[in-house]
Amino acid sequence: MVSFDSLRRYSDASTGKTILEVDELDFLKNPKHRYGWIKRHFLSLWLKWALSHSDTIIAADSTTAFDIHRFYYIPSGRITVRASK
């Protein structure tokens, strides 16, 4: 499992499927985010790779799902919005 504050990637050993869970993408939209520019750049590159290599993408809300589609051109059909509690 790889984990940052708002990104988690799981791998299911029995099926070989990978799941990426994204809580928020504030580091992309807010230039004054708490991360420095090097960490933001690294997270952006890692997220791009993880999105393209994941079988299932779970977004925390519809805004995050739209941002994944807008910034990384991931088809909306691959993104599932987590049900709110």
Secondary structure, DSSP 8 states (H G I E B T S, - for coil): -EE-SSEEEEE-TTT--EEEEE---HHHH-TT-SS-HHHHHHHHHHHHHHHHH-SEEEESSHHHHHHHHHHH---GGGEEE----
